[in-house]
Amino acid sequence: MTSSLNQRSDWISFEHAAPGVVAALAMLGKAIDDSGLDKQLTELLKLRASQINGCAFCLQYHLNLARKLGMEQAKIDLVATWRDAGIFSRRERAALAWTEALTLMAAQHISDAQYAELEAEFSKSEIVFLTATVGAINAWNRIAGALQFPPPIPSK
């Protein structure tokens, strides 16, 4: 399979060039993982943000993780159309709406109503870590997407 992607870098090169950046973002990821948020939920958010941002590397990476975590295949398949799929819980829908709002915040203001919907489903602490999750994946999307890392091949 050939691609018109003009690879600018790859994961290994980036890791060697910027180990401090990799370490800092890894520490952020560990803090999020240690927060107690459901790992399947955070992977779902990372999938959606990566779809919006068009980051092939991050999308494939988090698809691989979601599968390893045993996420329902239907949720993986339908996350791009989560509003219409009818299979996502209220918490998941609130978190996905928050993910989209944060990912697209340069184009549109995040309203108090959007925050209130999130607050109805999550504690203040959970909201902080959901927000950090979205911030972290958006940072990775901008790095891997801009440098056009090739997607990691799923292990069989």
N, CA, C and O atoms as a GROMACS GRO file, in nm:
protein
  624
    1MET      N    1   0.084  -0.117   0.000
    1MET     CA    2   0.000   0.000   0.000
    1MET      C    3   0.090   0.124   0.000
    1MET      O    4   0.177   0.138   0.086
    2THR      N    5   0.068   0.212  -0.094
    2THR     CA    6   0.144   0.336  -0.099
    2THR      C    7   0.059   0.451  -0.050
    2THR      O    8  -0.064   0.444  -0.051
    3SER      N    9   0.125   0.555  -0.007
    3SER     CA   10   0.055   0.670   0.049
    3SER      C   11   0.114   0.797  -0.008
    3SER      O   12   0.232   0.803  -0.043
    4SER      N   13   0.028   0.899  -0.018
    4SER     CA   14   0.078   1.028  -0.064
    4SER      C   15   0.131   1.110   0.054
    4SER      O   16   0.173   1.224   0.037
    5LEU      N   17   0.128   1.051   0.174
    5LEU     CA   18   0.177   1.120   0.293
    5LEU      C   19   0.325   1.151   0.279
    5LEU      O   20   0.405   1.063   0.247
    6ASN      N   21   0.359   1.273   0.302
    6ASN     CA   22   0.498   1.315   0.296
    6ASN      C   23   0.551   1.318   0.438
    6ASN      O   24   0.548   1.423   0.504
    7GLN      N   25   0.599   1.205   0.485
    7GLN     CA   26   0.648   1.192   0.622
    7GLN      C   27   0.757   1.294   0.649
    7GLN      O   28   0.856   1.303   0.576
    8ARG      N   29   0.738   1.372   0.755
    8ARG     CA   30   0.836   1.472   0.793
    8ARG      C   31   0.928   1.422   0.903
    8ARG      O   32   1.042   1.467   0.915
    9SER      N   33   0.878   1.330   0.981
    9SER     CA   34   0.953   1.271   1.091
    9SER      C   35   0.886   1.139   1.126
    9SER      O   36   0.789   1.099   1.061
   10ASP      N   37   0.936   1.074   1.227
   10ASP     CA   38   0.871   0.955   1.280
   10ASP      C   39   0.887   0.957   1.431
   10ASP      O   40   0.958   1.041   1.486
   11TRP      N   41   0.820   0.863   1.497
   11TRP     CA   42   0.821   0.860   1.643
   11TRP      C   43   0.964   0.850   1.698
   11TRP      O   44   1.001   0.926   1.787
   12ILE      N   45   1.042   0.758   1.645
   12ILE     CA   46   1.178   0.735   1.696
   12ILE      C   47   1.262   0.862   1.683
   12ILE      O   48   1.331   0.900   1.778
   13SER      N   49   1.258   0.926   1.568
   13SER     CA   50   1.336   1.049   1.547
   13SER      C   51   1.292   1.158   1.644
   13SER      O   52   1.375   1.228   1.701
   14PHE      N   53   1.161   1.171   1.661
   14PHE     CA   54   1.109   1.272   1.753
   14PHE      C   55   1.154   1.244   1.896
   14PHE      O   56   1.197   1.334   1.968
   15GLU      N   57   1.143   1.118   1.935
   15GLU     CA   58   1.181   1.078   2.071
   15GLU      C   59   1.330   1.109   2.097
   15GLU      O   60   1.366   1.153   2.206
   16HIS      N   61   1.413   1.085   1.998
   16HIS     CA   62   1.557   1.114   2.013
   16HIS      C   63   1.584   1.265   2.014
   16HIS      O   64   1.671   1.311   2.088
   17ALA      N   65   1.511   1.340   1.934
   17ALA     CA   66   1.534   1.484   1.924
   17ALA      C   67   1.478   1.562   2.044
   17ALA      O   68   1.534   1.664   2.083
   18ALA      N   69   1.369   1.511   2.102
   18ALA     CA   70   1.300   1.587   2.208
   18ALA      C   71   1.262   1.498   2.326
   18ALA      O   72   1.144   1.487   2.359
   19PRO      N   73   1.360   1.433   2.390
   19PRO     CA   74   1.326   1.342   2.500
   19PRO      C   75   1.257   1.412   2.616
   19PRO      O   76   1.174   1.351   2.684
   20GLY      N   77   1.288   1.538   2.641
   20GLY     CA   78   1.224   1.611   2.749
   20GLY      C   79   1.076   1.634   2.722
   20GLY      O   80   0.995   1.630   2.815
   21VAL      N   81   1.041   1.660   2.597
   21VAL     CA   82   0.901   1.677   2.560
   21VAL      C   83   0.827   1.545   2.578
   21VAL      O   84   0.718   1.542   2.634
   22VAL      N   85   0.886   1.438   2.530
   22VAL     CA   86   0.825   1.305   2.545
   22VAL      C   87   0.805   1.273   2.692
   22VAL      O   88   0.699   1.225   2.732
   23ALA      N   89   0.906   1.300   2.774
   23ALA     CA   90   0.897   1.272   2.918
   23ALA      C   91   0.788   1.356   2.984
   23ALA      O   92   0.712   1.306   3.067
   24ALA      N   93   0.780   1.484   2.948
   24ALA     CA   94   0.681   1.572   3.008
   24ALA      C   95   0.539   1.529   2.972
   24ALA      O   96   0.452   1.525   3.058
   25LEU      N   97   0.517   1.496   2.846
   25LEU     CA   98   0.383   1.451   2.806
   25LEU      C   99   0.352   1.314   2.864
   25LEU      O  100   0.236   1.285   2.895
   26ALA      N  101   0.452   1.229   2.880
   26ALA     CA  102   0.431   1.099   2.945
   26ALA      C  103   0.392   1.118   3.092
   26ALA      O  104   0.306   1.045   3.143
   27MET      N  105   0.454   1.214   3.159
   27MET     CA  106   0.418   1.242   3.298
   27MET      C  107   0.273   1.292   3.308
   27MET      O  108   0.201   1.255   3.400
   28LEU      N  109   0.232   1.376   3.214
   28LEU     CA  110   0.093   1.422   3.211
   28LEU      C  111   0.001   1.302   3.191
   28LEU      O  112  -0.102   1.291   3.258
   29GLY      N  113   0.036   1.214   3.099
   29GLY     CA  114  -0.044   1.094   3.076
   29GLY      C  115  -0.053   1.006   3.199
   29GLY      O  116  -0.159   0.951   3.228
   30LYS      N  117   0.057   0.992   3.271
   30LYS     CA  118   0.056   0.912   3.394
   30LYS      C  119  -0.033   0.975   3.500
   30LYS      O  120  -0.106   0.904   3.569
   31ALA      N  121  -0.028   1.107   3.514
   31ALA     CA  122  -0.114   1.176   3.611
   31ALA      C  123  -0.260   1.153   3.577
   31ALA      O  124  -0.343   1.134   3.667
   32ILE      N  125  -0.294   1.155   3.450
   32ILE     CA  126  -0.432   1.130   3.408
   32ILE      C  127  -0.468   0.985   3.438
   32ILE      O  128  -0.576   0.959   3.492
   33ASP      N  129  -0.380   0.892   3.403
   33ASP     CA  130  -0.407   0.750   3.431
   33ASP      C  131  -0.425   0.725   3.581
   33ASP      O  132  -0.509   0.644   3.620
   34ASP      N  133  -0.346   0.794   3.663
   34ASP     CA  134  -0.354   0.777   3.808
   34ASP      C  135  -0.474   0.847   3.871
   34ASP      O  136  -0.499   0.830   3.991
   35SER      N  137  -0.548   0.926   3.794
   35SER     CA  138  -0.660   1.003   3.848
   35SER      C  139  -0.781   0.918   3.885
   35SER      O  140  -0.866   0.961   3.962
   36GLY      N  141  -0.788   0.798   3.830
   36GLY     CA  142  -0.902   0.713   3.857
   36GLY      C  143  -1.008   0.718   3.747
   36GLY      O  144  -1.106   0.644   3.753
   37LEU      N  145  -0.990   0.805   3.649
   37LEU     CA  146  -1.085   0.806   3.537
   37LEU      C  147  -1.080   0.671   3.466
   37LEU      O  148  -0.975   0.607   3.458
   38ASP      N  149  -1.194   0.629   3.416
   38ASP     CA  150  -1.203   0.504   3.343
   38ASP      C  151  -1.116   0.511   3.218
   38ASP      O  152  -1.131   0.601   3.136
   39LYS      N  153  -1.025   0.416   3.204
   39LYS     CA  154  -0.929   0.415   3.093
   39LYS      C  155  -1.000   0.402   2.958
   39LYS      O  156  -0.956   0.462   2.860
   40GLN      N  157  -1.107   0.325   2.952
   40GLN     CA  158  -1.180   0.315   2.825
   40GLN      C  159  -1.240   0.450   2.786
   40GLN      O  160  -1.243   0.485   2.668
   41LEU      N  161  -1.288   0.525   2.885
   41LEU     CA  162  -1.343   0.657   2.857
   41LEU      C  163  -1.234   0.750   2.803
   41LEU      O  164  -1.256   0.819   2.704
   42THR      N  165  -1.119   0.752   2.867
   42THR     CA  166  -1.014   0.842   2.820
   42THR      C  167  -0.966   0.802   2.680
   42THR      O  168  -0.933   0.888   2.600
   43GLU      N  169  -0.962   0.673   2.651
   43GLU     CA  170  -0.924   0.630   2.516
   43GLU      C  171  -1.029   0.672   2.414
   43GLU      O  172  -0.995   0.709   2.302
   44LEU      N  173  -1.155   0.667   2.452
   44LEU     CA  174  -1.263   0.710   2.364
   44LEU      C  175  -1.245   0.858   2.328
   44LEU      O  176  -1.262   0.897   2.212
   45LEU      N  177  -1.211   0.939   2.427
   45LEU     CA  178  -1.190   1.082   2.404
   45LEU      C  179  -1.069   1.106   2.314
   45LEU      O  180  -1.071   1.193   2.227
   46LYS      N  181  -0.964   1.028   2.335
   46LYS     CA  182  -0.844   1.042   2.252
   46LYS      C  183  -0.872   1.002   2.108
   46LYS      O  184  -0.819   1.063   2.014
   47LEU      N  185  -0.956   0.901   2.090
   47LEU     CA  186  -0.996   0.862   1.954
   47LEU      C  187  -1.070   0.976   1.886
   47LEU      O  188  -1.040   1.012   1.772
   48ARG      N  189  -1.167   1.033   1.957
   48ARG     CA  190  -1.249   1.139   1.895
   48ARG      C  191  -1.165   1.262   1.862
   48ARG      O  192  -1.178   1.317   1.752
   49ALA      N  193  -1.082   1.306   1.953
   49ALA     CA  194  -0.998   1.424   1.925
   49ALA      C  195  -0.905   1.396   1.808
   49ALA      O  196  -0.884   1.483   1.723
   50SER      N  197  -0.849   1.277   1.804
   50SER     CA  198  -0.757   1.241   1.695
   50SER      C  199  -0.829   1.238   1.561
   50SER      O  200  -0.771   1.273   1.458
   51GLN      N  201  -0.955   1.195   1.561
   51GLN     CA  202  -1.034   1.199   1.438
   51GLN      C  203  -1.054   1.343   1.392
   51GLN      O  204  -1.033   1.376   1.276
   52ILE      N  205  -1.096   1.428   1.485
   52ILE     CA  206  -1.121   1.569   1.451
   52ILE      C  207  -0.994   1.634   1.398
   52ILE      O  208  -0.999   1.709   1.300
   53ASN      N  209  -0.882   1.608   1.462
   53ASN     CA  210  -0.755   1.669   1.424
   53ASN      C  211  -0.688   1.603   1.305
   53ASN      O  212  -0.589   1.654   1.253
   54GLY      N  213  -0.741   1.490   1.261
   54GLY     CA  214  -0.684   1.422   1.145
   54GLY      C  215  -0.546   1.367   1.168
   54GLY      O  216  -0.462   1.367   1.077
   55CYS      N  217  -0.520   1.319   1.289
   55CYS     CA  218  -0.387   1.265   1.322
   55CYS      C  219  -0.390   1.112   1.307
   55CYS      O  220  -0.438   1.041   1.395
   56ALA      N  221  -0.337   1.065   1.195
   56ALA     CA  222  -0.339   0.921   1.166
   56ALA      C  223  -0.259   0.842   1.269
   56ALA      O  224  -0.303   0.735   1.312
   57PHE      N  225  -0.142   0.893   1.308
   57PHE     CA  226  -0.058   0.823   1.405
   57PHE      C  227  -0.135   0.804   1.536
   57PHE      O  228  -0.147   0.692   1.586
   58CYS      N  229  -0.188   0.914   1.592
   58CYS     CA  230  -0.257   0.906   1.721
   58CYS      C  231  -0.384   0.823   1.712
   58CYS      O  232  -0.416   0.748   1.804
   59LEU      N  233  -0.456   0.836   1.602
   59LEU     CA  234  -0.579   0.758   1.586
   59LEU      C  235  -0.546   0.608   1.588
   59LEU      O  236  -0.610   0.532   1.660
   60GLN      N  237  -0.447   0.567   1.510
   60GLN     CA  238  -0.412   0.425   1.508
   60GLN      C  239  -0.358   0.380   1.642
   60GLN      O  240  -0.391   0.271   1.689
   61TYR      N  241  -0.275   0.462   1.705
   61TYR     CA  242  -0.218   0.428   1.836
   61TYR      C  243  -0.330   0.404   1.938
   61TYR      O  244  -0.326   0.306   2.012
   62HIS      N  245  -0.428   0.493   1.942
   62HIS     CA  246  -0.535   0.480   2.041
   62HIS      C  247  -0.641   0.376   2.001
   62HIS      O  248  -0.710   0.323   2.088
   63LEU      N  249  -0.654   0.348   1.873
   63LEU     CA  250  -0.737   0.233   1.833
   63LEU      C  251  -0.674   0.104   1.887
   63LEU      O  252  -0.744   0.018   1.941
   64ASN      N  253  -0.542   0.092   1.872
   64ASN     CA  254  -0.472  -0.026   1.922
   64ASN      C  255  -0.493  -0.040   2.073
   64ASN      O  256  -0.522  -0.150   2.122
   65LEU      N  257  -0.480   0.071   2.148
   65LEU     CA  258  -0.499   0.066   2.294
   65LEU      C  259  -0.643   0.034   2.331
   65LEU      O  260  -0.668  -0.045   2.422
   66ALA      N  261  -0.738   0.094   2.261
   66ALA     CA  262  -0.880   0.069   2.291
   66ALA      C  263  -0.912  -0.079   2.274
   66ALA      O  264  -0.984  -0.137   2.355
   67ARG      N  265  -0.860  -0.138   2.171
   67ARG     CA  266  -0.884  -0.282   2.148
   67ARG      C  267  -0.821  -0.365   2.259
   67ARG      O  268  -0.881  -0.461   2.307
   68LYS      N  269  -0.698  -0.330   2.299
   68LYS     CA  270  -0.631  -0.404   2.407
   68LYS      C  271  -0.707  -0.392   2.538
   68LYS      O  272  -0.706  -0.484   2.620
   69LEU      N  273  -0.774  -0.278   2.559
   69LEU     CA  274  -0.852  -0.258   2.681
   69LEU      C  275  -0.987  -0.329   2.677
   69LEU      O  276  -1.059  -0.332   2.777
   70GLY      N  277  -1.022  -0.386   2.562
   70GLY     CA  278  -1.149  -0.457   2.549
   70GLY      C  279  -1.268  -0.366   2.525
   70GLY      O  280  -1.381  -0.403   2.555
   71MET      N  281  -1.243  -0.245   2.472
   71MET     CA  282  -1.354  -0.155   2.442
   71MET      C  283  -1.446  -0.221   2.340
   71MET      O  284  -1.401  -0.290   2.249
   72GLU      N  285  -1.576  -0.199   2.356
   72GLU     CA  286  -1.673  -0.255   2.263
   72GLU      C  287  -1.642  -0.209   2.121
   72GLU      O  288  -1.621  -0.090   2.097
   73GLN      N  289  -1.640  -0.303   2.028
   73GLN     CA  290  -1.609  -0.270   1.889
   73GLN      C  291  -1.707  -0.169   1.833
   73GLN      O  292  -1.667  -0.081   1.755
   74ALA      N  293  -1.833  -0.178   1.870
   74ALA     CA  294  -1.933  -0.084   1.818
   74ALA      C  295  -1.900   0.060   1.860
   74ALA      O  296  -1.921   0.152   1.782
   75LYS      N  297  -1.848   0.078   1.980
   75LYS     CA  298  -1.812   0.212   2.024
   75LYS      C  299  -1.691   0.264   1.947
   75LYS      O  300  -1.685   0.382   1.911
   76ILE      N  301  -1.596   0.176   1.922
   76ILE     CA  302  -1.480   0.214   1.842
   76ILE      C  303  -1.525   0.255   1.702
   76ILE      O  304  -1.481   0.356   1.648
   77ASP      N  305  -1.615   0.175   1.645
   77ASP     CA  306  -1.661   0.199   1.509
   77ASP      C  307  -1.745   0.325   1.496
   77ASP      O  308  -1.740   0.392   1.393
   78LEU      N  309  -1.822   0.358   1.598
   78LEU     CA  310  -1.921   0.465   1.588
   78LEU      C  311  -1.885   0.594   1.661
   78LEU      O  312  -1.968   0.685   1.666
   79VAL      N  313  -1.766   0.604   1.718
   79VAL     CA  314  -1.732   0.724   1.795
   79VAL      C  315  -1.739   0.851   1.711
   79VAL      O  316  -1.770   0.958   1.764
   80ALA      N  317  -1.712   0.842   1.581
   80ALA     CA  318  -1.719   0.961   1.496
   80ALA      C  319  -1.863   1.013   1.484
   80ALA      O  320  -1.884   1.131   1.456
   81THR      N  321  -1.960   0.925   1.506
   81THR     CA  322  -2.101   0.963   1.496
   81THR      C  323  -2.173   0.940   1.629
   81THR      O  324  -2.289   0.898   1.631
   82TRP      N  325  -2.105   0.966   1.738
   82TRP     CA  326  -2.153   0.934   1.871
   82TRP      C  327  -2.289   0.996   1.903
   82TRP      O  328  -2.367   0.935   1.976
   83ARG      N  329  -2.319   1.113   1.850
   83ARG     CA  330  -2.448   1.177   1.881
   83ARG      C  331  -2.566   1.096   1.828
   83ARG      O  332  -2.673   1.095   1.888
   84ASP      N  333  -2.546   1.027   1.716
   84ASP     CA  334  -2.654   0.955   1.651
   84ASP      C  335  -2.650   0.804   1.674
   84ASP      O  336  -2.743   0.734   1.635
   85ALA      N  337  -2.544   0.755   1.735
   85ALA     CA  338  -2.524   0.609   1.746
   85ALA      C  339  -2.618   0.543   1.846
   85ALA      O  340  -2.656   0.427   1.826
   86GLY      N  341  -2.656   0.612   1.952
   86GLY     CA  342  -2.747   0.554   2.051
   86GLY      C  343  -2.685   0.449   2.141
   86GLY      O  344  -2.759   0.380   2.212
   87ILE      N  345  -2.554   0.435   2.141
   87ILE     CA  346  -2.492   0.331   2.224
   87ILE      C  347  -2.402   0.387   2.334
   87ILE      O  348  -2.348   0.312   2.414
   88PHE      N  349  -2.388   0.519   2.338
   88PHE     CA  350  -2.299   0.580   2.436
   88PHE      C  351  -2.379   0.626   2.557
   88PHE      O  352  -2.489   0.680   2.543
   89SER      N  353  -2.323   0.605   2.676
   89SER     CA  354  -2.389   0.644   2.801
   89SER      C  355  -2.395   0.797   2.812
   89SER      O  356  -2.331   0.868   2.736
   90ARG      N  357  -2.474   0.844   2.908
   90ARG     CA  358  -2.482   0.989   2.931
   90ARG      C  359  -2.344   1.047   2.964
   90ARG      O  360  -2.307   1.153   2.915
   91ARG      N  361  -2.268   0.975   3.048
   91ARG     CA  362  -2.133   1.021   3.083
   91ARG      C  363  -2.043   1.028   2.960
   91ARG      O  364  -1.971   1.125   2.940
   92GLU      N  365  -2.049   0.924   2.878
   92GLU     CA  366  -1.967   0.923   2.757
   92GLU      C  367  -2.007   1.037   2.664
   92GLU      O  368  -1.921   1.104   2.607
   93ARG      N  369  -2.137   1.059   2.647
   93ARG     CA  370  -2.184   1.167   2.559
   93ARG      C  371  -2.139   1.303   2.612
   93ARG      O  372  -2.096   1.389   2.535
   94ALA      N  373  -2.149   1.324   2.744
   94ALA     CA  374  -2.106   1.451   2.802
   94ALA      C  375  -1.956   1.470   2.782
   94ALA      O  376  -1.911   1.580   2.748
   95ALA      N  377  -1.878   1.365   2.802
   95ALA     CA  378  -1.733   1.374   2.785
   95ALA      C  379  -1.695   1.392   2.638
   95ALA      O  380  -1.600   1.466   2.609
   96LEU      N  381  -1.765   1.328   2.547
   96LEU     CA  382  -1.737   1.345   2.405
   96LEU      C  383  -1.772   1.487   2.359
   96LEU      O  384  -1.700   1.546   2.278
   97ALA      N  385  -1.882   1.541   2.409
   97ALA     CA  386  -1.919   1.679   2.375
   97ALA      C  387  -1.813   1.775   2.426
   97ALA      O  388  -1.777   1.870   2.356
   98TRP      N  389  -1.762   1.751   2.547
   98TRP     CA  390  -1.655   1.834   2.605
   98TRP      C  391  -1.528   1.823   2.520
   98TRP      O  392  -1.462   1.923   2.494
   99THR      N  393  -1.496   1.703   2.478
   99THR     CA  394  -1.378   1.680   2.393
   99THR      C  395  -1.388   1.761   2.265
   99THR      O  396  -1.292   1.827   2.225
  100GLU      N  397  -1.503   1.756   2.200
  100GLU     CA  398  -1.521   1.831   2.077
  100GLU      C  399  -1.513   1.981   2.102
  100GLU      O  400  -1.452   2.054   2.025
  101ALA      N  401  -1.575   2.027   2.210
  101ALA     CA  402  -1.572   2.171   2.242
  101ALA      C  403  -1.430   2.219   2.266
  101ALA      O  404  -1.391   2.324   2.215
  102LEU      N  405  -1.352   2.144   2.342
  102LEU     CA  406  -1.214   2.184   2.370
  102LEU      C  407  -1.127   2.176   2.246
  102LEU      O  408  -1.044   2.264   2.222
  103THR      N  409  -1.145   2.073   2.168
  103THR     CA  410  -1.064   2.054   2.048
  103THR      C  411  -1.090   2.162   1.945
  103THR      O  412  -1.001   2.201   1.870
  104LEU      N  413  -1.212   2.212   1.943
  104LEU     CA  414  -1.252   2.313   1.845
  104LEU      C  415  -1.265   2.453   1.905
  104LEU      O  416  -1.325   2.541   1.843
  105MET      N  417  -1.210   2.475   2.024
  105MET     CA  418  -1.235   2.602   2.094
  105MET      C  419  -1.180   2.724   2.023
  105MET      O  420  -1.226   2.835   2.050
  106ALA      N  421  -1.085   2.710   1.934
  106ALA     CA  422  -1.036   2.826   1.858
  106ALA      C  423  -1.144   2.878   1.763
  106ALA      O  424  -1.144   2.995   1.727
  107ALA      N  425  -1.234   2.790   1.722
  107ALA     CA  426  -1.339   2.826   1.627
  107ALA      C  427  -1.470   2.866   1.694
  107ALA      O  428  -1.552   2.937   1.635
  108GLN      N  429  -1.490   2.821   1.818
  108GLN     CA  430  -1.617   2.851   1.885
  108GLN      C  431  -1.598   2.856   2.036
  108GLN      O  432  -1.521   2.778   2.093
  109HIS      N  433  -1.668   2.948   2.098
  109HIS     CA  434  -1.662   2.967   2.242
  109HIS      C  435  -1.724   2.848   2.316
  109HIS      O  436  -1.824   2.792   2.270
  110ILE      N  437  -1.665   2.810   2.428
  110ILE     CA  438  -1.724   2.705   2.512
  110ILE      C  439  -1.822   2.771   2.608
  110ILE      O  440  -1.784   2.855   2.689
  111SER      N  441  -1.947   2.734   2.597
  111SER     CA  442  -2.052   2.801   2.672
  111SER      C  443  -2.067   2.744   2.814
  111SER      O  444  -2.022   2.633   2.843
  112ASP      N  445  -2.131   2.822   2.899
  112ASP     CA  446  -2.163   2.775   3.033
  112ASP      C  447  -2.258   2.656   3.026
  112ASP      O  448  -2.251   2.567   3.111
  113ALA      N  449  -2.344   2.652   2.928
  113ALA     CA  450  -2.437   2.540   2.911
  113ALA      C  451  -2.361   2.410   2.881
  113ALA      O  452  -2.397   2.304   2.932
  114GLN      N  453  -2.257   2.420   2.800
  114GLN     CA  454  -2.176   2.301   2.771
  114GLN      C  455  -2.108   2.251   2.898
  114GLN      O  456  -2.103   2.131   2.923
  115TYR      N  457  -2.058   2.344   2.977
  115TYR     CA  458  -1.993   2.306   3.102
  115TYR      C  459  -2.094   2.244   3.198
  115TYR      O  460  -2.063   2.147   3.266
  116ALA      N  461  -2.214   2.301   3.204
  116ALA     CA  462  -2.318   2.250   3.294
  116ALA      C  463  -2.356   2.106   3.258
  116ALA      O  464  -2.383   2.024   3.346
  117GLU      N  465  -2.358   2.074   3.129
  117GLU     CA  466  -2.387   1.936   3.087
  117GLU      C  467  -2.280   1.840   3.137
  117GLU      O  468  -2.310   1.728   3.179
  118LEU      N  469  -2.157   1.885   3.133
  118LEU     CA  470  -2.047   1.803   3.182
  118LEU      C  471  -2.056   1.788   3.334
  118LEU      O  472  -2.037   1.679   3.388
  119GLU      N  473  -2.086   1.898   3.401
  119GLU     CA  474  -2.095   1.901   3.547
  119GLU      C  475  -2.207   1.812   3.600
  119GLU      O  476  -2.201   1.766   3.714
  120ALA      N  477  -2.308   1.788   3.519
  120ALA     CA  478  -2.418   1.701   3.559
  120ALA      C  479  -2.375   1.555   3.568
  120ALA      O  480  -2.441   1.474   3.634
  121GLU      N  481  -2.266   1.521   3.501
  121GLU     CA  482  -2.221   1.381   3.494
  121GLU      C  483  -2.090   1.354   3.568
  121GLU      O  484  -2.062   1.239   3.602
  122PHE      N  485  -2.010   1.458   3.592
  122PHE     CA  486  -1.877   1.439   3.647
  122PHE      C  487  -1.852   1.532   3.764
  122PHE      O  488  -1.908   1.642   3.771
  123SER      N  489  -1.766   1.487   3.856
  123SER     CA  490  -1.724   1.571   3.968
  123SER      C  491  -1.625   1.676   3.918
  123SER      O  492  -1.573   1.666   3.806
  124LYS      N  493  -1.599   1.776   4.000
  124LYS     CA  494  -1.502   1.880   3.964
  124LYS      C  495  -1.365   1.818   3.935
  124LYS      O  496  -1.299   1.855   3.838
  125SER      N  497  -1.323   1.724   4.019
  125SER     CA  498  -1.194   1.658   3.998
  125SER      C  499  -1.193   1.581   3.866
  125SER      O  500  -1.094   1.588   3.791
  126GLU      N  501  -1.298   1.510   3.836
  126GLU     CA  502  -1.305   1.435   3.710
  126GLU      C  503  -1.299   1.530   3.590
  126GLU      O  504  -1.237   1.500   3.489
  127ILE      N  505  -1.366   1.646   3.603
  127ILE     CA  506  -1.366   1.744   3.495
  127ILE      C  507  -1.224   1.795   3.470
  127ILE      O  508  -1.184   1.814   3.355
  128VAL      N  509  -1.151   1.818   3.576
  128VAL     CA  510  -1.012   1.862   3.561
  128VAL      C  511  -0.933   1.759   3.481
  128VAL      O  512  -0.858   1.796   3.390
  129PHE      N  513  -0.948   1.632   3.513
  129PHE     CA  514  -0.870   1.529   3.444
  129PHE      C  515  -0.924   1.499   3.305
  129PHE      O  516  -0.847   1.461   3.216
  130LEU      N  517  -1.054   1.515   3.283
  130LEU     CA  518  -1.107   1.503   3.146
  130LEU      C  519  -1.047   1.613   3.060
  130LEU      O  520  -1.008   1.590   2.946
  131THR      N  521  -1.041   1.734   3.115
  131THR     CA  522  -0.986   1.848   3.043
  131THR      C  523  -0.838   1.825   3.015
  131THR      O  524  -0.790   1.855   2.905
  132ALA      N  525  -0.765   1.772   3.112
  132ALA     CA  526  -0.623   1.741   3.091
  132ALA      C  527  -0.606   1.634   2.984
  132ALA      O  528  -0.512   1.640   2.905
  133THR      N  529  -0.696   1.535   2.982
  133THR     CA  530  -0.691   1.430   2.880
  133THR      C  531  -0.702   1.490   2.741
  133THR      O  532  -0.624   1.457   2.652
  134VAL      N  533  -0.799   1.578   2.724
  134VAL     CA  534  -0.820   1.640   2.594
  134VAL      C  535  -0.703   1.732   2.558
  134VAL      O  536  -0.660   1.735   2.443
  135GLY      N  537  -0.654   1.805   2.655
  135GLY     CA  538  -0.538   1.890   2.629
  135GLY      C  539  -0.417   1.809   2.587
  135GLY      O  540  -0.345   1.847   2.495
  136ALA      N  541  -0.394   1.697   2.654
  136ALA     CA  542  -0.278   1.613   2.622
  136ALA      C  543  -0.289   1.553   2.483
  136ALA      O  544  -0.192   1.554   2.407
  137ILE      N  545  -0.406   1.500   2.448
  137ILE     CA  546  -0.416   1.439   2.315
  137ILE      C  547  -0.410   1.544   2.206
  137ILE      O  548  -0.358   1.518   2.098
  138ASN      N  549  -0.461   1.662   2.233
  138ASN     CA  550  -0.449   1.769   2.134
  138ASN      C  551  -0.303   1.808   2.114
  138ASN      O  552  -0.262   1.838   2.002
  139ALA      N  553  -0.223   1.809   2.221
  139ALA     CA  554  -0.080   1.836   2.207
  139ALA      C  555  -0.014   1.728   2.122
  139ALA      O  556   0.060   1.759   2.029
  140TRP      N  557  -0.043   1.601   2.152
  140TRP     CA  558   0.016   1.492   2.074
  140TRP      C  559  -0.030   1.499   1.929
  140TRP      O  560   0.050   1.476   1.838
  141ASN      N  561  -0.159   1.529   1.905
  141ASN     CA  562  -0.210   1.539   1.767
  141ASN      C  563  -0.134   1.645   1.689
  141ASN      O  564  -0.104   1.626   1.571
  142ARG      N  565  -0.105   1.755   1.755
  142ARG     CA  566  -0.037   1.863   1.686
  142ARG      C  567   0.110   1.828   1.657
  142ARG      O  568   0.166   1.872   1.557
  143ILE      N  569   0.170   1.751   1.743
  143ILE     CA  570   0.308   1.706   1.720
  143ILE      C  571   0.310   1.600   1.611
  143ILE      O  572   0.377   1.617   1.509
  144ALA      N  573   0.239   1.490   1.633
  144ALA     CA  574   0.244   1.377   1.539
  144ALA      C  575   0.179   1.412   1.406
  144ALA      O  576   0.223   1.365   1.301
  145GLY      N  577   0.074   1.494   1.409
  145GLY     CA  578   0.008   1.534   1.285
  145GLY      C  579   0.094   1.628   1.202
  145GLY      O  580   0.107   1.610   1.081
  146ALA      N  581   0.152   1.728   1.268
  146ALA     CA  582   0.235   1.825   1.195
  146ALA      C  583   0.360   1.760   1.137
  146ALA      O  584   0.402   1.793   1.026
  147LEU      N  585   0.418   1.667   1.212
  147LEU     CA  586   0.538   1.598   1.166
  147LEU      C  587   0.506   1.475   1.083
  147LEU      O  588   0.596   1.409   1.030
  148GLN      N  589   0.378   1.445   1.071
  148GLN     CA  590   0.326   1.334   0.989
  148GLN      C  591   0.392   1.200   1.019
  148GLN      O  592   0.439   1.129   0.930
  149PHE      N  593   0.393   1.168   1.149
  149PHE     CA  594   0.442   1.036   1.189
  149PHE      C  595   0.358   0.930   1.117
  149PHE      O  596   0.236   0.944   1.110
  150PRO      N  597   0.420   0.827   1.062
  150PRO     CA  598   0.341   0.718   1.005
  150PRO      C  599   0.267   0.643   1.116
  150PRO      O  600   0.322   0.626   1.225
  151PRO      N  601   0.146   0.600   1.089
  151PRO     CA  602   0.068   0.528   1.191
  151PRO      C  603   0.137   0.398   1.232
  151PRO      O  604   0.196   0.330   1.148
  152PRO      N  605   0.130   0.363   1.362
  152PRO     CA  606   0.186   0.234   1.406
  152PRO      C  607   0.099   0.120   1.355
  152PRO      O  608  -0.023   0.123   1.366
  153ILE      N  609   0.164   0.022   1.301
  153ILE     CA  610   0.092  -0.096   1.249
  153ILE      C  611   0.036  -0.173   1.368
  153ILE      O  612   0.109  -0.202   1.463
  154PRO      N  613  -0.095  -0.207   1.364
  154PRO     CA  614  -0.151  -0.286   1.475
  154PRO      C  615  -0.086  -0.423   1.484
  154PRO      O  616  -0.057  -0.486   1.383
  155SER      N  617  -0.062  -0.467   1.607
  155SER     CA  618  -0.006  -0.600   1.627
  155SER      C  619  -0.118  -0.702   1.612
  155SER      O  620  -0.233  -0.676   1.647
  156LYS      N  621  -0.083  -0.819   1.560
  156LYS     CA  622  -0.184  -0.923   1.536
  156LYS      C  623  -0.184  -1.026   1.644
  156LYS      O  624  -0.263  -1.120   1.639
   0.00000   0.00000   0.00000
